[in-house]
Amino acid sequence: MPEQQPNSIHSADLTPQPGALAGSATVRAPGVCGELVQGMLGDSHFLVTCPVDFFARVRVDIREESSGVRGPAHCPKAAAAVTHTLAFLGKPQLGAEVSVSNPIPRGKGFGSSSADVAAAIAATGFALGVKLTPGQIGQVAIEIEPTDGIMFPGIALFDHREGLRSEQLGLPLPMEIVALDFGGEVDTLAFNREDRRLEWQAISGETSRALEMVREGLKLRDTGLVAKGATHSALAAQKVLFKPRLSEVLEFAESVGAVGINVAHSGTAIGVLLDATQRRGKSTYRMTQRTFPDAEAVHHLRLLGGGVQRV
C-alpha cells in the first residue's frame, strides 16, 4: 500500500432533521495529483485527469418535508452540490444531511473539492434511485466551480470550465507518483476567476503537442510517452503559474530514473512519475523525503482510473 501523509477531515455529527428518510447513499470519489495535461483547444479549456488513490467519501441522507440541505461548515461545496442535484432531478423541495470524510489536502491541486462535489452529486442520485452518468455529474459540478473530470472512468479529457467537451482517452498505465508539496495554497475559484485566456492561448501549441503525446501513449500503452507529454505540459505551464522548484524537481526525477514529472496547473503540487513495473516507488519516496527535507509534505500515490463508486 503506498505511503500517504493525509490530513484527515471528518464532518461533525449532524442532528437528524425532521421528516421521513426518503433515501440514503454513500459514494467515494478519487482525488488527483494535478493533471497530466492542461491547456486550451481553440476557445475551450481542457485538462487530462490524473486520478490517484486519495479518496473522498460522502454520505447523503435525503429527507421529506425537510428544510434545506445541511453539511459540514468546512465543506460548503458538498452541500451546494446536493442542492444543485436535487434541482437537477426535479426534487428541490427535499432536504438533506451531508457528511464528508476527506483526507485529501486542500488548496494544493489534489482535487479535494472536485472529489467532494462529484461524490455528493452521485450520492444524491443514488439516494433517490437514480444512477447519474459521468456527463450528468460533470454538468452539475460545473455549476458549482471549475472541476476536475474525475467522475469519468479511466483517464479523461474534460472541459473543466464549461463542461462542453469530454473524452475518455484510455485506461491508466501502471504508474506511481511521488508528489511534493512545498507549501502555500491556490484558491481554485479565485485562480479561475482571473482571465488567463491569453496566457493559455500563448502556450496552446505546446499543450496541444503534450496532449497528443499522452493520447498516443495511452493508446500504445507507453508509460514513457505519457510521462513525456505530462512533463511537456508542466514546463509550458510555468508561463501561467510559475513553480519555483520545478526545475529542481525535474533534475531530481531524471537522477532517480523517473519517467517524467507532472504538476497541478492551478495548484502547488509537483509529481515525480514512475513506471510502477520497476517497483521503485518506496525507495524513491524515501529518497524524495531526504532530498527535499523542507517540503511541507511528500505523498506516495498510485495512478488509477477515475469514476465514482457507491460504498
Secondary structure, DSSP 8 states (H G I E B T S, - for coil): ---------B-------SS-EEEEEEEEEEEEEEEEEEEEETTEEEEEEEEEEEEEEEEEEEETT--SEE--TT-HHHHHHHHHHHHHTT-TT-EEEEEEE--S-SSSSS-HHHHHHHHHHHHHHHHTT----HHHHHHHHHTTS----TTSSBEEEE-TTT---EEEEE---SEEEEEEE-S----HHHHHHS--HHHHHHTHHHHHHHHHHHHHHHHHT-HHHHHHHHHHHHHHGGGTS--TTHHHHHHHHHHTT--EEEE-TTSS-EEEEEEGGG--HHHHHHHHHHH-TT-SEEEEEEB--B--EE-
